[in-house]
Amino acid sequence: GSSTPPTDEFWVQHIQQSIEIGWRNIATATDRAIVSRAVATSGPWTDLLTQTSPVTTDLYFVRIVDDTLNNPYYYRLELFSGTALLKKYDPILLEPLQ
């Protein structure tokens, strides 16, 4: 796994034994970013990370370690301003770590 951040606005990748979830240059009106995951694009989706007042103008990422490294999951990012959904990114499939 390369440690160079992807150029996408939203990405998920394995970094060693962790799952890196990141975004960059998202809508500046965003006051809440929610990352959720599911075993299928149809859901059900489980919230994994909720970030209030997220970094919008630069790069931001978190790395989590849990027991799902060997399972495929879809990850998605939703951006909110108040209760309004600003943007929903297409789900990204993270293949199992082999």
C-alpha positions in Angstrom: 0.0 0.0 0.0 1.3 3.4 -1.0 1.2 6.2 1.5 0.6 8.8 -1.2 -2.9 10.2 -0.8 -5.1 9.6 -3.8 -6.2 12.6 -5.8 -9.9 11.8 -5.4 -12.2 13.9 -3.1 -13.0 10.7 -1.2 -11.0 7.6 -0.8 -10.6 4.4 1.2 -7.5 2.2 1.2 -5.4 -0.1 3.3 -2.3 1.3 4.9 -0.4 -1.6 6.5 -2.9 -3.2 8.9 -5.3 -0.2 9.0 -8.1 1.2 6.9 -7.5 4.8 5.8 -10.6 6.9 5.1 -10.0 10.4 3.7 -11.3 13.4 1.8 -10.1 16.6 0.4 -11.5 19.9 -0.9 -15.1 19.0 -0.1 -17.9 21.6 -0.1 -17.0 24.5 2.2 -20.6 24.6 3.5 -20.2 21.2 5.0 -20.7 21.1 8.7 -21.0 17.4 9.1 -19.4 14.5 7.2 -20.6 10.9 7.8 -18.8 7.8 6.6 -20.7 4.6 6.6 -20.1 1.1 5.3 -22.1 -1.9 4.2 -21.5 -5.4 2.8 -23.6 -4.5 -0.3 -24.3 -1.2 -2.1 -28.0 -1.8 -1.3 -27.2 -1.6 2.4 -28.0 -1.7 5.2 -25.4 1.0 5.9 -23.8 1.4 9.4 -22.3 4.7 10.4 -18.6 4.4 11.0 -17.5 8.0 11.5 -19.2 11.3 12.0 -17.1 14.4 11.8 -18.6 17.7 12.8 -17.0 20.9 11.3 -14.8 18.8 9.1 -11.7 20.0 7.3 -13.0 21.1 3.9 -10.2 23.1 2.1 -7.4 20.6 2.6 -6.7 17.0 3.0 -8.1 15.0 6.0 -7.9 11.3 6.8 -8.3 8.9 9.7 -7.0 5.4 10.0 -8.9 2.8 11.9 -8.0 -0.7 13.0 -10.7 -3.2 13.4 -11.6 -6.9 12.7 -12.9 -6.3 9.2 -9.6 -6.2 7.3 -10.3 -9.6 5.7 -13.9 -8.8 4.7 -15.0 -6.7 1.7 -16.9 -3.6 2.5 -18.4 -0.7 0.6 -17.7 2.7 2.1 -19.6 5.9 1.3 -19.3 9.6 2.3 -22.2 11.9 2.8 -21.8 15.7 3.4 -24.4 17.7 5.2 -25.0 21.4 5.9 -27.5 21.4 8.8 -30.1 18.8 7.8 -29.5 19.3 4.1 -27.6 16.6 2.2 -25.0 18.5 0.1 -23.3 15.5 -1.6 -23.3 11.8 -1.5 -20.3 10.0 -2.9 -20.6 6.8 -4.8 -19.7 3.8 -2.6 -16.1 2.6 -2.8 -15.4 -1.1 -2.5 -12.4 -2.0 -0.3 -11.3 -5.5 -1.1 -10.2 -7.8 1.7 -6.6 -7.3 2.9 -4.7 -10.5 1.8 
